[in-house]
Amino acid sequence: MYFQSQIFLLAFLPLTLAIWYGWGAHRALREWCLLALSLVFYAWWDPRFVPLLLAQGILSWIAAEVYLRARKRPKWLLGFAIAGNLCILGFFKYWVFLAANLYALFGVQLPEFSIILPIGISFFTFEIVSYLVDVGWRGAPHYSLRHFGLFVAFFPRLIAGPIVRHNEIIPQLDADPWRAGASERFGQGATLLVIGLTKKVFLADQLAPIADRAFALSETAVPSLAVAWSGALAFTFQLFLDFSAYSEMAIGIALMMGLRLPPNFEAPYQALDLRDFWRRWHMTLSRYLRDYVYIPLGGNRHGPLAFAVATMLTMTLCGLWHGAGWTYIAWGAIHGIGLLVCRAWQSSGQRLPAAAAWTLTFLFVVVGWVLFRSSSFGAAGNMLAGMIGGGERSLILDKPHLLAVGAAVSIFGPTSWQIATTHLVPQRALGILVGLLAAAIVLETGKGQSVTFIYFQF
């Protein structure tokens, strides 16, 4: 079920909160119920994949338990468990891509399977792997099966993040939800949930048709200048508003329960260079790749060549994580090259004026999103050709007022977290306003099928 759906907002979420707070004094009972409800939430999409989620979680927990309890700790067991999780992810997400490319390049025919990608598998697999790595190499502690199960399956962030570390969520689970500050946390979380819902329903979903039309046209022709820029900008803002909205909803729902999840976005389109952009965009994935890929590869500790190799491998993997396609890989590699150029420029001691630095960074990101969104290099080439005037040079953008609002919300002003937790002063009028906005969202989503979250495909 979608966060913005009526079944979630009017039934599932109220039931979950009632159980969580109603049995607040019964720690184990409320946690087992939350785990069961999280599995129901996941099964709502496709119950066939619940056994896979359970198997990955339970078998990984067993591997960690055997390792932690053994006198002579078998690191090979953790390595086997890590490899097993990555192989599962690789099979579901990359088998068809691998088979097609092996056949095209070498004529090797791999067995064909009709594969449906389990929703959220990239996110929960990365989280499981991070715990196994931390157990073997960073001294992560033992957790009960109940706590580890909630770490893996906690429903707000199960489908599309944020990517959470075990030490960021498990220690909070036993805290009394009624402890001091409960009403403040609940109010801030509810406000953050409504802000995310507003961004998703009234902005991201409205921008989606503009992007869809432009990118569909690019499949067969070079769009006009206006259509190409309308589509590129619409997708740039849609992607941010859509994904940041999901993260804000997840963080808000967790905060309503008294649990704090890490932030995932911090005004990325305000960045003045590409390195800063990646410190602000999908922050939990960026730090995951930094800690578990970039630094183990040597990072910037072993000279320029090692730094360049680590950067390119990390960003190429980032592209591959997003999808089984050469356009995703190329998108990651282009960002890797951009980060290397950015580092070299900054090392030279030269600086661009802030306006020029922002413009250059933003245009680079927009061009990257064109490649990210396109289904092929040919379609991306058509879009980029249209953006430089290779097609009809009309200048009337598609729904310019909507694009302007999307730009304003995406680029300017405080973050949603800052609004919900710092700038809004609790008062009755504000509560009524947020409640009315929530009601408007429920009525709007009741008109038809919601637009799926973009990151559900990853």
VENTAQUI-V880472 format. One record per residue. N is the residue number from 1. RES is the residue in one letter. NEAR is the number of other C-alpha atoms within 8 Angstrom. Layout:
BEGIN
n=N res=RES near=NEAR
n=N res=RES near=NEAR
END
This chain:
BEGIN
n=1 res=M near=8
n=2 res=Y near=7
n=3 res=F near=8
n=4 res=Q near=12
n=5 res=S near=12
n=6 res=Q near=10
n=7 res=I near=8
n=8 res=F near=12
n=9 res=L near=12
n=10 res=L near=8
n=11 res=A near=9
n=12 res=F near=9
n=13 res=L near=9
n=14 res=P near=9
n=15 res=L near=8
n=16 res=T near=10
n=17 res=L near=11
n=18 res=A near=8
n=19 res=I near=11
n=20 res=W near=13
n=21 res=Y near=10
n=22 res=G near=7
n=23 res=W near=10
n=24 res=G near=12
n=25 res=A near=5
n=26 res=H near=7
n=27 res=R near=10
n=28 res=A near=6
n=29 res=L near=8
n=30 res=R near=12
n=31 res=E near=13
n=32 res=W near=9
n=33 res=C near=9
n=34 res=L near=12
n=35 res=L near=13
n=36 res=A near=8
n=37 res=L near=10
n=38 res=S near=11
n=39 res=L near=11
n=40 res=V near=8
n=41 res=F near=10
n=42 res=Y near=13
n=43 res=A near=11
n=44 res=W near=8
n=45 res=W near=8
n=46 res=D near=8
n=47 res=P near=8
n=48 res=R near=6
n=49 res=F near=9
n=50 res=V near=11
n=51 res=P near=7
n=52 res=L near=7
n=53 res=L near=9
n=54 res=L near=8
n=55 res=A near=8
n=56 res=Q near=10
n=57 res=G near=12
n=58 res=I near=10
n=59 res=L near=9
n=60 res=S near=11
n=61 res=W near=10
n=62 res=I near=8
n=63 res=A near=11
n=64 res=A near=12
n=65 res=E near=9
n=66 res=V near=8
n=67 res=Y near=12
n=68 res=L near=9
n=69 res=R near=7
n=70 res=A near=8
n=71 res=R near=4
n=72 res=K near=4
n=73 res=R near=8
n=74 res=P near=8
n=75 res=K near=8
n=76 res=W near=6
n=77 res=L near=9
n=78 res=L near=14
n=79 res=G near=8
n=80 res=F near=8
n=81 res=A near=12
n=82 res=I near=11
n=83 res=A near=8
n=84 res=G near=8
n=85 res=N near=12
n=86 res=L near=9
n=87 res=C near=8
n=88 res=I near=8
n=89 res=L near=12
n=90 res=G near=9
n=91 res=F near=8
n=92 res=F near=11
n=93 res=K near=10
n=94 res=Y near=10
n=95 res=W near=9
n=96 res=V near=10
n=97 res=F near=9
n=98 res=L near=8
n=99 res=A near=13
n=100 res=A near=8
n=101 res=N near=8
n=102 res=L near=12
n=103 res=Y near=11
n=104 res=A near=8
n=105 res=L near=7
n=106 res=F near=6
n=107 res=G near=7
n=108 res=V near=9
n=109 res=Q near=7
n=110 res=L near=7
n=111 res=P near=5
n=112 res=E near=6
n=113 res=F near=5
n=114 res=S near=4
n=115 res=I near=6
n=116 res=I near=5
n=117 res=L near=7
n=118 res=P near=7
n=119 res=I near=9
n=120 res=G near=12
n=121 res=I near=11
n=122 res=S near=9
n=123 res=F near=12
n=124 res=F near=13
n=125 res=T near=12
n=126 res=F near=9
n=127 res=E near=13
n=128 res=I near=12
n=129 res=V near=10
n=130 res=S near=10
n=131 res=Y near=11
n=132 res=L near=13
n=133 res=V near=11
n=134 res=D near=10
n=135 res=V near=12
n=136 res=G near=10
n=137 res=W near=6
n=138 res=R near=7
n=139 res=G near=7
n=140 res=A near=8
n=141 res=P near=5
n=142 res=H near=7
n=143 res=Y near=6
n=144 res=S near=6
n=145 res=L near=8
n=146 res=R near=9
n=147 res=H near=11
n=148 res=F near=12
n=149 res=G near=12
n=150 res=L near=12
n=151 res=F near=10
n=152 res=V near=11
n=153 res=A near=12
n=154 res=F near=12
n=155 res=F near=11
n=156 res=P near=11
n=157 res=R near=12
n=158 res=L near=13
n=159 res=I near=13
n=160 res=A near=13
n=161 res=G near=11
n=162 res=P near=14
n=163 res=I near=13
n=164 res=V near=11
n=165 res=R near=9
n=166 res=H near=9
n=167 res=N near=6
n=168 res=E near=10
n=169 res=I near=13
n=170 res=I near=11
n=171 res=P near=8
n=172 res=Q near=8
n=173 res=L near=9
n=174 res=D near=6
n=175 res=A near=7
n=176 res=D near=8
n=177 res=P near=10
n=178 res=W near=8
n=179 res=R near=7
n=180 res=A near=4
n=181 res=G near=7
n=182 res=A near=10
n=183 res=S near=6
n=184 res=E near=7
n=185 res=R near=12
n=186 res=F near=12
n=187 res=G near=9
n=188 res=Q near=13
n=189 res=G near=15
n=190 res=A near=11
n=191 res=T near=11
n=192 res=L near=15
n=193 res=L near=14
n=194 res=V near=12
n=195 res=I near=12
n=196 res=G near=15
n=197 res=L near=14
n=198 res=T near=11
n=199 res=K near=12
n=200 res=K near=13
n=201 res=V near=13
n=202 res=F near=8
n=203 res=L near=13
n=204 res=A near=15
n=205 res=D near=12
n=206 res=Q near=9
n=207 res=L near=15
n=208 res=A near=11
n=209 res=P near=8
n=210 res=I near=12
n=211 res=A near=14
n=212 res=D near=9
n=213 res=R near=9
n=214 res=A near=15
n=215 res=F near=13
n=216 res=A near=8
n=217 res=L near=10
n=218 res=S near=13
n=219 res=E near=10
n=220 res=T near=7
n=221 res=A near=7
n=222 res=V near=12
n=223 res=P near=15
n=224 res=S near=14
n=225 res=L near=16
n=226 res=A near=14
n=227 res=V near=12
n=228 res=A near=14
n=229 res=W near=11
n=230 res=S near=14
n=231 res=G near=14
n=232 res=A near=14
n=233 res=L near=11
n=234 res=A near=14
n=235 res=F near=13
n=236 res=T near=10
n=237 res=F near=13
n=238 res=Q near=14
n=239 res=L near=10
n=240 res=F near=10
n=241 res=L near=14
n=242 res=D near=14
n=243 res=F near=11
n=244 res=S near=11
n=245 res=A near=14
n=246 res=Y near=12
n=247 res=S near=15
n=248 res=E near=14
n=249 res=M near=16
n=250 res=A near=13
n=251 res=I near=17
n=252 res=G near=14
n=253 res=I near=12
n=254 res=A near=13
n=255 res=L near=14
n=256 res=M near=14
n=257 res=M near=12
n=258 res=G near=10
n=259 res=L near=10
n=260 res=R near=8
n=261 res=L near=11
n=262 res=P near=9
n=263 res=P near=10
n=264 res=N near=12
n=265 res=F near=10
n=266 res=E near=8
n=267 res=A near=13
n=268 res=P near=13
n=269 res=Y near=8
n=270 res=Q near=9
n=271 res=A near=13
n=272 res=L near=10
n=273 res=D near=10
n=274 res=L near=11
n=275 res=R near=9
n=276 res=D near=10
n=277 res=F near=13
n=278 res=W near=11
n=279 res=R near=9
n=280 res=R near=13
n=281 res=W near=12
n=282 res=H near=10
n=283 res=M near=12
n=284 res=T near=12
n=285 res=L near=9
n=286 res=S near=11
n=287 res=R near=8
n=288 res=Y near=10
n=289 res=L near=11
n=290 res=R near=10
n=291 res=D near=9
n=292 res=Y near=9
n=293 res=V near=11
n=294 res=Y near=14
n=295 res=I near=11
n=296 res=P near=8
n=297 res=L near=7
n=298 res=G near=11
n=299 res=G near=12
n=300 res=N near=9
n=301 res=R near=7
n=302 res=H near=9
n=303 res=G near=7
n=304 res=P near=7
n=305 res=L near=7
n=306 res=A near=12
n=307 res=F near=13
n=308 res=A near=9
n=309 res=V near=8
n=310 res=A near=14
n=311 res=T near=13
n=312 res=M near=11
n=313 res=L near=9
n=314 res=T near=13
n=315 res=M near=12
n=316 res=T near=14
n=317 res=L near=10
n=318 res=C near=11
n=319 res=G near=14
n=320 res=L near=12
n=321 res=W near=9
n=322 res=H near=8
n=323 res=G near=9
n=324 res=A near=10
n=325 res=G near=8
n=326 res=W near=6
n=327 res=T near=12
n=328 res=Y near=14
n=329 res=I near=13
n=330 res=A near=11
n=331 res=W near=14
n=332 res=G near=14
n=333 res=A near=12
n=334 res=I near=9
n=335 res=H near=10
n=336 res=G near=13
n=337 res=I near=9
n=338 res=G near=9
n=339 res=L near=11
n=340 res=L near=10
n=341 res=V near=8
n=342 res=C near=11
n=343 res=R near=9
n=344 res=A near=8
n=345 res=W near=9
n=346 res=Q near=9
n=347 res=S near=7
n=348 res=S near=6
n=349 res=G near=6
n=350 res=Q near=7
n=351 res=R near=5
n=352 res=L near=6
n=353 res=P near=6
n=354 res=A near=7
n=355 res=A near=6
n=356 res=A near=8
n=357 res=A near=11
n=358 res=W near=12
n=359 res=T near=8
n=360 res=L near=8
n=361 res=T near=12
n=362 res=F near=10
n=363 res=L near=8
n=364 res=F near=8
n=365 res=V near=8
n=366 res=V near=11
n=367 res=V near=10
n=368 res=G near=11
n=369 res=W near=12
n=370 res=V near=12
n=371 res=L near=13
n=372 res=F near=9
n=373 res=R near=8
n=374 res=S near=11
n=375 res=S near=8
n=376 res=S near=7
n=377 res=F near=9
n=378 res=G near=7
n=379 res=A near=13
n=380 res=A near=13
n=381 res=G near=8
n=382 res=N near=13
n=383 res=M near=15
n=384 res=L near=11
n=385 res=A near=11
n=386 res=G near=17
n=387 res=M near=12
n=388 res=I near=7
n=389 res=G near=10
n=390 res=G near=11
n=391 res=G near=10
n=392 res=E near=9
n=393 res=R near=9
n=394 res=S near=7
n=395 res=L near=6
n=396 res=I near=5
n=397 res=L near=9
n=398 res=D near=8
n=399 res=K near=6
n=400 res=P near=7
n=401 res=H near=6
n=402 res=L near=9
n=403 res=L near=12
n=404 res=A near=8
n=405 res=V near=8
n=406 res=G near=15
n=407 res=A near=10
n=408 res=A near=9
n=409 res=V near=8
n=410 res=S near=11
n=411 res=I near=10
n=412 res=F near=9
n=413 res=G near=6
n=414 res=P near=7
n=415 res=T near=8
n=416 res=S near=10
n=417 res=W near=9
n=418 res=Q near=9
n=419 res=I near=10
n=420 res=A near=12
n=421 res=T near=8
n=422 res=T near=8
n=423 res=H near=7
n=424 res=L near=7
n=425 res=V near=5
n=426 res=P near=6
n=427 res=Q near=6
n=428 res=R near=6
n=429 res=A near=6
n=430 res=L near=8
n=431 res=G near=9
n=432 res=I near=8
n=433 res=L near=8
n=434 res=V near=10
n=435 res=G near=8
n=436 res=L near=8
n=437 res=L near=10
n=438 res=A near=10
n=439 res=A near=8
n=440 res=A near=8
n=441 res=I near=12
n=442 res=V near=12
n=443 res=L near=8
n=444 res=E near=8
n=445 res=T near=13
n=446 res=G near=9
n=447 res=K near=6
n=448 res=G near=5
n=449 res=Q near=6
n=450 res=S near=8
n=451 res=V near=5
n=452 res=T near=6
n=453 res=F near=8
n=454 res=I near=8
n=455 res=Y near=7
n=456 res=F near=10
n=457 res=Q near=6
n=458 res=F near=11
END
